[in-house]
Structure formats: structure tokens, C-alpha cells
Amino acid sequence: TSIDSNYYKANLSNKYSLYFNFLGNKLKEYNIKHYYIYNIDKKGYLISIISKLT
């Protein structure tokens, strides 16, 4: 079904790898310590907003 296809596409391992590599680079770029990240969804969104502003 369409839902199964979308679920499969959303869970490809390379997408996870790209996301966490991007996140790690932003943490280094802005000198954010990993122990301050307690809600990855909101923090990840915030980092993406900040990166668009700079």
C-alpha cells in the first residue's frame, strides 16, 4: 500500500546516517554539548532554523 511504501522510504538507513552526520556537524559548528540535547526533535528543528538564519 501507499502507507507501507512511504514507511519504507522514510526508514532507509542512509537517511538516518545523513541526519546524524548533519546533526553532529551542527553541534560542532555551534559548540553545543551533547548532554544539552534532551529532545532531539525540537533541538534538531531549532538547529536547522539557526543554520538558515546565518
mmCIF entry with sequence, helices, sheets and N, C-alpha, C, O atoms, coordinates in Angstrom:
data_MODEL
# 
_entry.id   MODEL 
# 
_entity.id                         1 
_entity.type                       polymer 
_entity.pdbx_number_of_molecules   1 
# 
_entity_poly.entity_id                      1 
_entity_poly.type                           'polypeptide(L)' 
_entity_poly.nstd_linkage                   no 
_entity_poly.nstd_monomer                   no 
_entity_poly.pdbx_seq_one_letter_code       TSIDSNYYKANLSNKYSLYFNFLGNKLKEYNIKHYYIYNIDKKGYLISIISKLT 
_entity_poly.pdbx_seq_one_letter_code_can   TSIDSNYYKANLSNKYSLYFNFLGNKLKEYNIKHYYIYNIDKKGYLISIISKLT 
_entity_poly.pdbx_strand_id                 A 
# 
loop_
_entity_poly_seq.entity_id 
_entity_poly_seq.num 
_entity_poly_seq.mon_id 
_entity_poly_seq.hetero 
1 1  THR n 
1 2  SER n 
1 3  ILE n 
1 4  ASP n 
1 5  SER n 
1 6  ASN n 
1 7  TYR n 
1 8  TYR n 
1 9  LYS n 
1 10 ALA n 
1 11 ASN n 
1 12 LEU n 
1 13 SER n 
1 14 ASN n 
1 15 LYS n 
1 16 TYR n 
1 17 SER n 
1 18 LEU n 
1 19 TYR n 
1 20 PHE n 
1 21 ASN n 
1 22 PHE n 
1 23 LEU n 
1 24 GLY n 
1 25 ASN n 
1 26 LYS n 
1 27 LEU n 
1 28 LYS n 
1 29 GLU n 
1 30 TYR n 
1 31 ASN n 
1 32 ILE n 
1 33 LYS n 
1 34 HIS n 
1 35 TYR n 
1 36 TYR n 
1 37 ILE n 
1 38 TYR n 
1 39 ASN n 
1 40 ILE n 
1 41 ASP n 
1 42 LYS n 
1 43 LYS n 
1 44 GLY n 
1 45 TYR n 
1 46 LEU n 
1 47 ILE n 
1 48 SER n 
1 49 ILE n 
1 50 ILE n 
1 51 SER n 
1 52 LYS n 
1 53 LEU n 
1 54 THR n 
# 
_struct_asym.id          A 
_struct_asym.entity_id   1 
# 
loop_
_struct_conf.conf_type_id 
_struct_conf.id 
_struct_conf.pdbx_PDB_helix_id 
_struct_conf.beg_label_comp_id 
_struct_conf.beg_label_asym_id 
_struct_conf.beg_label_seq_id 
_struct_conf.pdbx_beg_PDB_ins_code 
_struct_conf.end_label_comp_id 
_struct_conf.end_label_asym_id 
_struct_conf.end_label_seq_id 
_struct_conf.pdbx_end_PDB_ins_code 
_struct_conf.beg_auth_comp_id 
_struct_conf.beg_auth_asym_id 
_struct_conf.beg_auth_seq_id 
_struct_conf.end_auth_comp_id 
_struct_conf.end_auth_asym_id 
_struct_conf.end_auth_seq_id 
_struct_conf.pdbx_PDB_helix_class 
_struct_conf.details 
_struct_conf.pdbx_PDB_helix_length 
HELX_P HELX_P1 AA1 SER A 2  ? ALA A 10 ? SER A 2  ALA A 10 1 ? 9  
HELX_P HELX_P2 AA2 SER A 13 ? GLU A 29 ? SER A 13 GLU A 29 1 ? 17 
HELX_P HELX_P3 AA3 HIS A 34 ? TYR A 36 ? HIS A 34 TYR A 36 5 ? 3  
HELX_P HELX_P4 AA4 ILE A 40 ? LEU A 53 ? ILE A 40 LEU A 53 1 ? 14 
# 
_struct_conf_type.id          HELX_P 
_struct_conf_type.criteria    ? 
_struct_conf_type.reference   ? 
# 
loop_
_atom_site.group_PDB 
_atom_site.id 
_atom_site.type_symbol 
_atom_site.label_atom_id 
_atom_site.label_alt_id 
_atom_site.label_comp_id 
_atom_site.label_asym_id 
_atom_site.label_entity_id 
_atom_site.label_seq_id 
_atom_site.pdbx_PDB_ins_code 
_atom_site.Cartn_x 
_atom_site.Cartn_y 
_atom_site.Cartn_z 
_atom_site.occupancy 
_atom_site.B_iso_or_equiv 
_atom_site.pdbx_formal_charge 
_atom_site.auth_seq_id 
_atom_site.auth_comp_id 
_atom_site.auth_asym_id 
_atom_site.auth_atom_id 
_atom_site.pdbx_PDB_model_num 
ATOM 1   N N  . THR A 1 1  ? 0.834  -1.193 0.000  1.00 0.00 ? 1  THR A N  1 
ATOM 2   C CA . THR A 1 1  ? 0.000  0.000  0.000  1.00 0.00 ? 1  THR A CA 1 
ATOM 3   C C  . THR A 1 1  ? 0.872  1.247  0.000  1.00 0.00 ? 1  THR A C  1 
ATOM 4   O O  . THR A 1 1  ? 2.092  1.174  0.149  1.00 0.00 ? 1  THR A O  1 
ATOM 5   N N  . SER A 1 2  ? 0.235  2.362  -0.166 1.00 0.00 ? 2  SER A N  1 
ATOM 6   C CA . SER A 1 2  ? 0.940  3.641  -0.184 1.00 0.00 ? 2  SER A CA 1 
ATOM 7   C C  . SER A 1 2  ? 1.612  3.929  1.155  1.00 0.00 ? 2  SER A C  1 
ATOM 8   O O  . SER A 1 2  ? 2.731  4.440  1.200  1.00 0.00 ? 2  SER A O  1 
ATOM 9   N N  . ILE A 1 3  ? 0.930  3.602  2.229  1.00 0.00 ? 3  ILE A N  1 
ATOM 10  C CA . ILE A 1 3  ? 1.493  3.846  3.562  1.00 0.00 ? 3  ILE A CA 1 
ATOM 11  C C  . ILE A 1 3  ? 2.737  2.999  3.777  1.00 0.00 ? 3  ILE A C  1 
ATOM 12  O O  . ILE A 1 3  ? 3.734  3.490  4.306  1.00 0.00 ? 3  ILE A O  1 
ATOM 13  N N  . ASP A 1 4  ? 2.694  1.734  3.374  1.00 0.00 ? 4  ASP A N  1 
ATOM 14  C CA . ASP A 1 4  ? 3.859  0.865  3.511  1.00 0.00 ? 4  ASP A CA 1 
ATOM 15  C C  . ASP A 1 4  ? 5.037  1.395  2.703  1.00 0.00 ? 4  ASP A C  1 
ATOM 16  O O  . ASP A 1 4  ? 6.177  1.363  3.169  1.00 0.00 ? 4  ASP A O  1 
ATOM 17  N N  . SER A 1 5  ? 4.771  1.875  1.513  1.00 0.00 ? 5  SER A N  1 
ATOM 18  C CA . SER A 1 5  ? 5.817  2.427  0.660  1.00 0.00 ? 5  SER A CA 1 
ATOM 19  C C  . SER A 1 5  ? 6.438  3.667  1.291  1.00 0.00 ? 5  SER A C  1 
ATOM 20  O O  . SER A 1 5  ? 7.660  3.815  1.291  1.00 0.00 ? 5  SER A O  1 
ATOM 21  N N  . ASN A 1 6  ? 5.617  4.550  1.823  1.00 0.00 ? 6  ASN A N  1 
ATOM 22  C CA . ASN A 1 6  ? 6.121  5.760  2.485  1.00 0.00 ? 6  ASN A CA 1 
ATOM 23  C C  . ASN A 1 6  ? 6.918  5.414  3.728  1.00 0.00 ? 6  ASN A C  1 
ATOM 24  O O  . ASN A 1 6  ? 7.945  6.035  4.004  1.00 0.00 ? 6  ASN A O  1 
ATOM 25  N N  . TYR A 1 7  ? 6.451  4.424  4.481  1.00 0.00 ? 7  TYR A N  1 
ATOM 26  C CA . TYR A 1 7  ? 7.163  3.996  5.690  1.00 0.00 ? 7  TYR A CA 1 
ATOM 27  C C  . TYR A 1 7  ? 8.540  3.460  5.323  1.00 0.00 ? 7  TYR A C  1 
ATOM 28  O O  . TYR A 1 7  ? 9.532  3.781  5.977  1.00 0.00 ? 7  TYR A O  1 
ATOM 29  N N  . TYR A 1 8  ? 8.598  2.647  4.281  1.00 0.00 ? 8  TYR A N  1 
ATOM 30  C CA . TYR A 1 8  ? 9.874  2.089  3.838  1.00 0.00 ? 8  TYR A CA 1 
ATOM 31  C C  . TYR A 1 8  ? 10.834 3.198  3.417  1.00 0.00 ? 8  TYR A C  1 
ATOM 32  O O  . TYR A 1 8  ? 11.999 3.190  3.812  1.00 0.00 ? 8  TYR A O  1 
ATOM 33  N N  . LYS A 1 9  ? 10.364 4.136  2.633  1.00 0.00 ? 9  LYS A N  1 
ATOM 34  C CA . LYS A 1 9  ? 11.209 5.229  2.153  1.00 0.00 ? 9  LYS A CA 1 
ATOM 35  C C  . LYS A 1 9  ? 11.709 6.099  3.302  1.00 0.00 ? 9  LYS A C  1 
ATOM 36  O O  . LYS A 1 9  ? 12.831 6.604  3.257  1.00 0.00 ? 9  LYS A O  1 
ATOM 37  N N  . ALA A 1 10 ? 10.890 6.272  4.318  1.00 0.00 ? 10 ALA A N  1 
ATOM 38  C CA . ALA A 1 10 ? 11.262 7.121  5.458  1.00 0.00 ? 10 ALA A CA 1 
ATOM 39  C C  . ALA A 1 10 ? 12.266 6.441  6.367  1.00 0.00 ? 10 ALA A C  1 
ATOM 40  O O  . ALA A 1 10 ? 12.937 7.119  7.146  1.00 0.00 ? 10 ALA A O  1 
ATOM 41  N N  . ASN A 1 11 ? 12.393 5.124  6.296  1.00 0.00 ? 11 ASN A N  1 
ATOM 42  C CA . ASN A 1 11 ? 13.259 4.395  7.216  1.00 0.00 ? 11 ASN A CA 1 
ATOM 43  C C  . ASN A 1 11 ? 14.511 3.833  6.567  1.00 0.00 ? 11 ASN A C  1 
ATOM 44  O O  . ASN A 1 11 ? 15.075 2.861  7.070  1.00 0.00 ? 11 ASN A O  1 
ATOM 45  N N  . LEU A 1 12 ? 14.951 4.404  5.493  1.00 0.00 ? 12 LEU A N  1 
ATOM 46  C CA . LEU A 1 12 ? 16.183 3.948  4.873  1.00 0.00 ? 12 LEU A CA 1 
ATOM 47  C C  . LEU A 1 12 ? 17.366 4.323  5.763  1.00 0.00 ? 12 LEU A C  1 
ATOM 48  O O  . LEU A 1 12 ? 17.443 5.445  6.264  1.00 0.00 ? 12 LEU A O  1 
ATOM 49  N N  . SER A 1 13 ? 18.277 3.387  5.954  1.00 0.00 ? 13 SER A N  1 
ATOM 50  C CA . SER A 1 13 ? 19.385 3.609  6.884  1.00 0.00 ? 13 SER A CA 1 
ATOM 51  C C  . SER A 1 13 ? 20.269 4.773  6.462  1.00 0.00 ? 13 SER A C  1 
ATOM 52  O O  . SER A 1 13 ? 20.817 5.466  7.319  1.00 0.00 ? 13 SER A O  1 
ATOM 53  N N  . ASN A 1 14 ? 20.420 5.003  5.170  1.00 0.00 ? 14 ASN A N  1 
ATOM 54  C CA . ASN A 1 14 ? 21.270 6.123  4.757  1.00 0.00 ? 14 ASN A CA 1 
ATOM 55  C C  . ASN A 1 14 ? 20.669 7.470  5.144  1.00 0.00 ? 14 ASN A C  1 
ATOM 56  O O  . ASN A 1 14 ? 21.408 8.431  5.359  1.00 0.00 ? 14 ASN A O  1 
ATOM 57  N N  . LYS A 1 15 ? 19.343 7.559  5.237  1.00 0.00 ? 15 LYS A N  1 
ATOM 58  C CA . LYS A 1 15 ? 18.723 8.807  5.688  1.00 0.00 ? 15 LYS A CA 1 
ATOM 59  C C  . LYS A 1 15 ? 19.040 9.062  7.156  1.00 0.00 ? 15 LYS A C  1 
ATOM 60  O O  . LYS A 1 15 ? 19.297 10.199 7.552  1.00 0.00 ? 15 LYS A O  1 
ATOM 61  N N  . TYR A 1 16 ? 19.022 7.994  7.970  1.00 0.00 ? 16 TYR A N  1 
ATOM 62  C CA . TYR A 1 16 ? 19.405 8.149  9.373  1.00 0.00 ? 16 TYR A CA 1 
ATOM 63  C C  . TYR A 1 16 ? 20.863 8.582  9.473  1.00 0.00 ? 16 TYR A C  1 
ATOM 64  O O  . TYR A 1 16 ? 21.202 9.472  10.252 1.00 0.00 ? 16 TYR A O  1 
ATOM 65  N N  . SER A 1 17 ? 21.703 7.961  8.698  1.00 0.00 ? 17 SER A N  1 
ATOM 66  C CA . SER A 1 17 ? 23.120 8.294  8.720  1.00 0.00 ? 17 SER A CA 1 
ATOM 67  C C  . SER A 1 17 ? 23.352 9.748  8.317  1.00 0.00 ? 17 SER A C  1 
ATOM 68  O O  . SER A 1 17 ? 24.107 10.461 8.979  1.00 0.00 ? 17 SER A O  1 
ATOM 69  N N  . LEU A 1 18 ? 22.718 10.187 7.249  1.00 0.00 ? 18 LEU A N  1 
ATOM 70  C CA . LEU A 1 18 ? 22.851 11.579 6.815  1.00 0.00 ? 18 LEU A CA 1 
ATOM 71  C C  . LEU A 1 18 ? 22.365 12.549 7.882  1.00 0.00 ? 18 LEU A C  1 
ATOM 72  O O  . LEU A 1 18 ? 22.994 13.578 8.133  1.00 0.00 ? 18 LEU A O  1 
ATOM 73  N N  . TYR A 1 19 ? 21.238 12.212 8.509  1.00 0.00 ? 19 TYR A N  1 
ATOM 74  C CA . TYR A 1 19 ? 20.680 13.085 9.538  1.00 0.00 ? 19 TYR A CA 1 
ATOM 75  C C  . TYR A 1 19 ? 21.645 13.242 10.711 1.00 0.00 ? 19 TYR A C  1 
ATOM 76  O O  . TYR A 1 19 ? 21.917 14.358 11.155 1.00 0.00 ? 19 TYR A O  1 
ATOM 77  N N  . PHE A 1 20 ? 22.163 12.111 11.212 1.00 0.00 ? 20 PHE A N  1 
ATOM 78  C CA . PHE A 1 20 ? 23.030 12.197 12.381 1.00 0.00 ? 20 PHE A CA 1 
ATOM 79  C C  . PHE A 1 20 ? 24.386 12.801 12.045 1.00 0.00 ? 20 PHE A C  1 
ATOM 80  O O  . PHE A 1 20 ? 24.993 13.444 12.901 1.00 0.00 ? 20 PHE A O  1 
ATOM 81  N N  . ASN A 1 21 ? 24.872 12.616 10.841 1.00 0.00 ? 21 ASN A N  1 
ATOM 82  C CA . ASN A 1 21 ? 26.096 13.304 10.426 1.00 0.00 ? 21 ASN A CA 1 
ATOM 83  C C  . ASN A 1 21 ? 25.866 14.811 10.369 1.00 0.00 ? 21 ASN A C  1 
ATOM 84  O O  . ASN A 1 21 ? 26.701 15.590 10.828 1.00 0.00 ? 21 ASN A O  1 
ATOM 85  N N  . PHE A 1 22 ? 24.737 15.214 9.806  1.00 0.00 ? 22 PHE A N  1 
ATOM 86  C CA . PHE A 1 22 ? 24.387 16.637 9.745  1.00 0.00 ? 22 PHE A CA 1 
ATOM 87  C C  . PHE A 1 22 ? 24.253 17.216 11.155 1.00 0.00 ? 22 PHE A C  1 
ATOM 88  O O  . PHE A 1 22 ? 24.776 18.291 11.448 1.00 0.00 ? 22 PHE A O  1 
ATOM 89  N N  . LEU A 1 23 ? 23.547 16.489 12.018 1.00 0.00 ? 23 LEU A N  1 
ATOM 90  C CA . LEU A 1 23 ? 23.363 16.953 13.389 1.00 0.00 ? 23 LEU A CA 1 
ATOM 91  C C  . LEU A 1 23 ? 24.701 17.083 14.105 1.00 0.00 ? 23 LEU A C  1 
ATOM 92  O O  . LEU A 1 23 ? 24.947 18.078 14.787 1.00 0.00 ? 23 LEU A O  1 
ATOM 93  N N  . GLY A 1 24 ? 25.561 16.089 13.956 1.00 0.00 ? 24 GLY A N  1 
ATOM 94  C CA . GLY A 1 24 ? 26.882 16.146 14.582 1.00 0.00 ? 24 GLY A CA 1 
ATOM 95  C C  . GLY A 1 24 ? 27.692 17.332 14.103 1.00 0.00 ? 24 GLY A C  1 
ATOM 96  O O  . GLY A 1 24 ? 28.371 17.985 14.896 1.00 0.00 ? 24 GLY A O  1 
ATOM 97  N N  . ASN A 1 25 ? 27.627 17.614 12.812 1.00 0.00 ? 25 ASN A N  1 
ATOM 98  C CA . ASN A 1 25 ? 28.347 18.769 12.270 1.00 0.00 ? 25 ASN A CA 1 
ATOM 99  C C  . ASN A 1 25 ? 27.823 20.078 12.843 1.00 0.00 ? 25 ASN A C  1 
ATOM 100 O O  . ASN A 1 25 ? 28.605 20.977 13.151 1.00 0.00 ? 25 ASN A O  1 
ATOM 101 N N  . LYS A 1 26 ? 26.511 20.193 12.987 1.00 0.00 ? 26 LYS A N  1 
ATOM 102 C CA . LYS A 1 26 ? 25.931 21.416 13.549 1.00 0.00 ? 26 LYS A CA 1 
ATOM 103 C C  . LYS A 1 26 ? 26.278 21.560 15.032 1.00 0.00 ? 26 LYS A C  1 
ATOM 104 O O  . LYS A 1 26 ? 26.523 22.669 15.508 1.00 0.00 ? 26 LYS A O  1 
ATOM 105 N N  . LEU A 1 27 ? 26.300 20.456 15.753 1.00 0.00 ? 27 LEU A N  1 
ATOM 106 C CA . LEU A 1 27 ? 26.685 20.519 17.163 1.00 0.00 ? 27 LEU A CA 1 
ATOM 107 C C  . LEU A 1 27 ? 28.113 21.029 17.294 1.00 0.00 ? 27 LEU A C  1 
ATOM 108 O O  . LEU A 1 27 ? 28.403 21.845 18.168 1.00 0.00 ? 27 LEU A O  1 
ATOM 109 N N  . LYS A 1 28 ? 29.004 20.556 16.433 1.00 0.00 ? 28 LYS A N  1 
ATOM 110 C CA . LYS A 1 28 ? 30.390 21.024 16.455 1.00 0.00 ? 28 LYS A CA 1 
ATOM 111 C C  . LYS A 1 28 ? 30.475 22.489 16.026 1.00 0.00 ? 28 LYS A C  1 
ATOM 112 O O  . LYS A 1 28 ? 31.179 23.286 16.646 1.00 0.00 ? 28 LYS A O  1 
ATOM 113 N N  . GLU A 1 29 ? 29.753 22.832 14.965 1.00 0.00 ? 29 GLU A N  1 
ATOM 114 C CA . GLU A 1 29 ? 29.800 24.195 14.427 1.00 0.00 ? 29 GLU A CA 1 
ATOM 115 C C  . GLU A 1 29 ? 29.376 25.231 15.464 1.00 0.00 ? 29 GLU A C  1 
ATOM 116 O O  . GLU A 1 29 ? 29.992 26.291 15.571 1.00 0.00 ? 29 GLU A O  1 
ATOM 117 N N  . TYR A 1 30 ? 28.331 24.929 16.222 1.00 0.00 ? 30 TYR A N  1 
ATOM 118 C CA . TYR A 1 30 ? 27.807 25.869 17.208 1.00 0.00 ? 30 TYR A CA 1 
ATOM 119 C C  . TYR A 1 30 ? 28.266 25.556 18.625 1.00 0.00 ? 30 TYR A C  1 
ATOM 120 O O  . TYR A 1 30 ? 27.793 26.163 19.586 1.00 0.00 ? 30 TYR A O  1 
ATOM 121 N N  . ASN A 1 31 ? 29.192 24.602 18.751 1.00 0.00 ? 31 ASN A N  1 
ATOM 122 C CA . ASN A 1 31 ? 29.766 24.220 20.043 1.00 0.00 ? 31 ASN A CA 1 
ATOM 123 C C  . ASN A 1 31 ? 28.681 23.878 21.069 1.00 0.00 ? 31 ASN A C  1 
ATOM 124 O O  . ASN A 1 31 ? 28.704 24.359 22.202 1.00 0.00 ? 31 ASN A O  1 
ATOM 125 N N  . ILE A 1 32 ? 27.742 23.047 20.652 1.00 0.00 ? 32 ILE A N  1 
ATOM 126 C CA . ILE A 1 32 ? 26.659 22.597 21.527 1.00 0.00 ? 32 ILE A CA 1 
ATOM 127 C C  . ILE A 1 32 ? 27.052 21.246 22.102 1.00 0.00 ? 32 ILE A C  1 
ATOM 128 O O  . ILE A 1 32 ? 27.360 20.320 21.352 1.00 0.00 ? 32 ILE A O  1 
ATOM 129 N N  . LYS A 1 33 ? 27.044 21.126 23.399 1.00 0.00 ? 33 LYS A N  1 
ATOM 130 C CA . LYS A 1 33 ? 27.400 19.868 24.063 1.00 0.00 ? 33 LYS A CA 1 
ATOM 131 C C  . LYS A 1 33 ? 26.254 18.873 23.958 1.00 0.00 ? 33 LYS A C  1 
ATOM 132 O O  . LYS A 1 33 ? 25.085 19.241 24.074 1.00 0.00 ? 33 LYS A O  1 
ATOM 133 N N  . HIS A 1 34 ? 26.600 17.610 23.738 1.00 0.00 ? 34 HIS A N  1 
ATOM 134 C CA . HIS A 1 34 ? 25.576 16.582 23.536 1.00 0.00 ? 34 HIS A CA 1 
ATOM 135 C C  . HIS A 1 34 ? 24.663 16.404 24.742 1.00 0.00 ? 34 HIS A C  1 
ATOM 136 O O  . HIS A 1 34 ? 23.512 15.996 24.584 1.00 0.00 ? 34 HIS A O  1 
ATOM 137 N N  . TYR A 1 35 ? 25.152 16.701 25.942 1.00 0.00 ? 35 TYR A N  1 
ATOM 138 C CA . TYR A 1 35 ? 24.321 16.496 27.130 1.00 0.00 ? 35 TYR A CA 1 
ATOM 139 C C  . TYR A 1 35 ? 23.254 17.580 27.287 1.00 0.00 ? 35 TYR A C  1 
ATOM 140 O O  . TYR A 1 35 ? 22.395 17.472 28.163 1.00 0.00 ? 35 TYR A O  1 
ATOM 141 N N  . TYR A 1 36 ? 23.294 18.614 26.461 1.00 0.00 ? 36 TYR A N  1 
ATOM 142 C CA . TYR A 1 36 ? 22.221 19.606 26.466 1.00 0.00 ? 36 TYR A CA 1 
ATOM 143 C C  . TYR A 1 36 ? 21.078 19.227 25.527 1.00 0.00 ? 36 TYR A C  1 
ATOM 144 O O  . TYR A 1 36 ? 20.035 19.880 25.524 1.00 0.00 ? 36 TYR A O  1 
ATOM 145 N N  . ILE A 1 37 ? 21.269 18.190 24.743 1.00 0.00 ? 37 ILE A N  1 
ATOM 146 C CA . ILE A 1 37 ? 20.243 17.734 23.806 1.00 0.00 ? 37 ILE A CA 1 
ATOM 147 C C  . ILE A 1 37 ? 19.391 16.687 24.509 1.00 0.00 ? 37 ILE A C  1 
ATOM 148 O O  . ILE A 1 37 ? 19.831 15.557 24.718 1.00 0.00 ? 37 ILE A O  1 
ATOM 149 N N  . TYR A 1 38 ? 18.183 17.064 24.870 1.00 0.00 ? 38 TYR A N  1 
ATOM 150 C CA . TYR A 1 38 ? 17.308 16.126 25.573 1.00 0.00 ? 38 TYR A CA 1 
ATOM 151 C C  . TYR A 1 38 ? 16.027 15.870 24.806 1.00 0.00 ? 38 TYR A C  1 
ATOM 152 O O  . TYR A 1 38 ? 15.299 14.934 25.136 1.00 0.00 ? 38 TYR A O  1 
ATOM 153 N N  . ASN A 1 39 ? 15.727 16.667 23.796 1.00 0.00 ? 39 ASN A N  1 
ATOM 154 C CA . ASN A 1 39 ? 14.564 16.437 22.952 1.00 0.00 ? 39 ASN A CA 1 
ATOM 155 C C  . ASN A 1 39 ? 15.016 16.663 21.518 1.00 0.00 ? 39 ASN A C  1 
ATOM 156 O O  . ASN A 1 39 ? 14.944 17.779 21.003 1.00 0.00 ? 39 ASN A O  1 
ATOM 157 N N  . ILE A 1 40 ? 15.475 15.613 20.886 1.00 0.00 ? 40 ILE A N  1 
ATOM 158 C CA . ILE A 1 40 ? 16.150 15.721 19.597 1.00 0.00 ? 40 ILE A CA 1 
ATOM 159 C C  . ILE A 1 40 ? 15.276 16.364 18.527 1.00 0.00 ? 40 ILE A C  1 
ATOM 160 O O  . ILE A 1 40 ? 15.797 17.069 17.663 1.00 0.00 ? 40 ILE A O  1 
ATOM 161 N N  . ASP A 1 41 ? 13.971 16.144 18.556 1.00 0.00 ? 41 ASP A N  1 
ATOM 162 C CA . ASP A 1 41 ? 13.106 16.718 17.529 1.00 0.00 ? 41 ASP A CA 1 
ATOM 163 C C  . ASP A 1 41 ? 13.110 18.241 17.581 1.00 0.00 ? 41 ASP A C  1 
ATOM 164 O O  . ASP A 1 41 ? 13.317 18.902 16.563 1.00 0.00 ? 41 ASP A O  1 
ATOM 165 N N  . LYS A 1 42 ? 12.883 18.791 18.762 1.00 0.00 ? 42 LYS A N  1 
ATOM 166 C CA . LYS A 1 42 ? 12.831 20.250 18.869 1.00 0.00 ? 42 LYS A CA 1 
ATOM 167 C C  . LYS A 1 42 ? 14.207 20.866 18.683 1.00 0.00 ? 42 LYS A C  1 
ATOM 168 O O  . LYS A 1 42 ? 14.334 21.900 18.027 1.00 0.00 ? 42 LYS A O  1 
ATOM 169 N N  . LYS A 1 43 ? 15.232 20.256 19.242 1.00 0.00 ? 43 LYS A N  1 
ATOM 170 C CA . LYS A 1 43 ? 16.575 20.806 19.092 1.00 0.00 ? 43 LYS A CA 1 
ATOM 171 C C  . LYS A 1 43 ? 17.032 20.717 17.648 1.00 0.00 ? 43 LYS A C  1 
ATOM 172 O O  . LYS A 1 43 ? 17.636 21.654 17.126 1.00 0.00 ? 43 LYS A O  1 
ATOM 173 N N  . GLY A 1 44 ? 16.748 19.597 16.999 1.00 0.00 ? 44 GLY A N  1 
ATOM 174 C CA . GLY A 1 44 ? 17.119 19.452 15.593 1.00 0.00 ? 44 GLY A CA 1 
ATOM 175 C C  . GLY A 1 44 ? 16.444 20.501 14.740 1.00 0.00 ? 44 GLY A C  1 
ATOM 176 O O  . GLY A 1 44 ? 17.057 21.054 13.826 1.00 0.00 ? 44 GLY A O  1 
ATOM 177 N N  . TYR A 1 45 ? 15.199 20.776 15.028 1.00 0.00 ? 45 TYR A N  1 
ATOM 178 C CA . TYR A 1 45 ? 14.451 21.806 14.306 1.00 0.00 ? 45 TYR A CA 1 
ATOM 179 C C  . TYR A 1 45 ? 15.062 23.171 14.572 1.00 0.00 ? 45 TYR A C  1 
ATOM 180 O O  . TYR A 1 45 ? 15.225 23.969 13.650 1.00 0.00 ? 45 TYR A O  1 
ATOM 181 N N  . LEU A 1 46 ? 15.402 23.445 15.825 1.00 0.00 ? 46 LEU A N  1 
ATOM 182 C CA . LEU A 1 46 ? 15.998 24.725 16.182 1.00 0.00 ? 46 LEU A CA 1 
ATOM 183 C C  . LEU A 1 46 ? 17.333 24.914 15.476 1.00 0.00 ? 46 LEU A C  1 
ATOM 184 O O  . LEU A 1 46 ? 17.616 26.000 14.971 1.00 0.00 ? 46 LEU A O  1 
ATOM 185 N N  . ILE A 1 47 ? 18.153 23.876 15.435 1.00 0.00 ? 47 ILE A N  1 
ATOM 186 C CA . ILE A 1 47 ? 19.442 23.982 14.759 1.00 0.00 ? 47 ILE A CA 1 
ATOM 187 C C  . ILE A 1 47 ? 19.241 24.273 13.277 1.00 0.00 ? 47 ILE A C  1 
ATOM 188 O O  . ILE A 1 47 ? 19.989 25.058 12.694 1.00 0.00 ? 47 ILE A O  1 
ATOM 189 N N  . SER A 1 48 ? 18.241 23.651 12.663 1.00 0.00 ? 48 SER A N  1 
ATOM 190 C CA . SER A 1 48 ? 18.011 23.907 11.237 1.00 0.00 ? 48 SER A CA 1 
ATOM 191 C C  . SER A 1 48 ? 17.546 25.340 11.007 1.00 0.00 ? 48 SER A C  1 
ATOM 192 O O  . SER A 1 48 ? 17.918 25.953 10.006 1.00 0.00 ? 48 SER A O  1 
ATOM 193 N N  . ILE A 1 49 ? 16.745 25.879 11.909 1.00 0.00 ? 49 ILE A N  1 
ATOM 194 C CA . ILE A 1 49 ? 16.300 27.275 11.791 1.00 0.00 ? 49 ILE A CA 1 
ATOM 195 C C  . ILE A 1 49 ? 17.490 28.215 11.953 1.00 0.00 ? 49 ILE A C  1 
ATOM 196 O O  . ILE A 1 49 ? 17.640 29.165 11.185 1.00 0.00 ? 49 ILE A O  1 
ATOM 197 N N  . ILE A 1 50 ? 18.329 27.956 12.941 1.00 0.00 ? 50 ILE A N  1 
ATOM 198 C CA . ILE A 1 50 ? 19.501 28.801 13.176 1.00 0.00 ? 50 ILE A CA 1 
ATOM 199 C C  . ILE A 1 50 ? 20.431 28.770 11.971 1.00 0.00 ? 50 ILE A C  1 
ATOM 200 O O  . ILE A 1 50 ? 20.958 29.805 11.563 1.00 0.00 ? 50 ILE A O  1 
ATOM 201 N N  . SER A 1 51 ? 20.632 27.587 11.403 1.00 0.00 ? 51 SER A N  1 
ATOM 202 C CA . SER A 1 51 ? 21.542 27.487 10.261 1.00 0.00 ? 51 SER A CA 1 
ATOM 203 C C  . SER A 1 51 ? 21.011 28.246 9.050  1.00 0.00 ? 51 SER A C  1 
ATOM 204 O O  . SER A 1 51 ? 21.799 28.740 8.243  1.00 0.00 ? 51 SER A O  1 
ATOM 205 N N  . LYS A 1 52 ? 19.696 28.349 8.909  1.00 0.00 ? 52 LYS A N  1 
ATOM 206 C CA . LYS A 1 52 ? 19.126 29.103 7.792  1.00 0.00 ? 52 LYS A CA 1 
ATOM 207 C C  . LYS A 1 52 ? 19.269 30.605 8.004  1.00 0.00 ? 52 LYS A C  1 
ATOM 208 O O  . LYS A 1 52 ? 19.317 31.365 7.036  1.00 0.00 ? 52 LYS A O  1 
ATOM 209 N N  . LEU A 1 53 ? 19.339 31.038 9.255  1.00 0.00 ? 53 LEU A N  1 
ATOM 210 C CA . LEU A 1 53 ? 19.445 32.464 9.552  1.00 0.00 ? 53 LEU A CA 1 
ATOM 211 C C  . LEU A 1 53 ? 20.867 32.983 9.400  1.00 0.00 ? 53 LEU A C  1 
ATOM 212 O O  . LEU A 1 53 ? 21.072 34.178 9.190  1.00 0.00 ? 53 LEU A O  1 
ATOM 213 N N  . THR A 1 54 ? 21.845 32.099 9.504  1.00 0.00 ? 54 THR A N  1 
ATOM 214 C CA . THR A 1 54 ? 23.241 32.547 9.439  1.00 0.00 ? 54 THR A CA 1 
ATOM 215 C C  . THR A 1 54 ? 23.831 32.357 8.075  1.00 0.00 ? 54 THR A C  1 
ATOM 216 O O  . THR A 1 54 ? 24.997 32.684 7.855  1.00 0.00 ? 54 THR A O  1 
# 
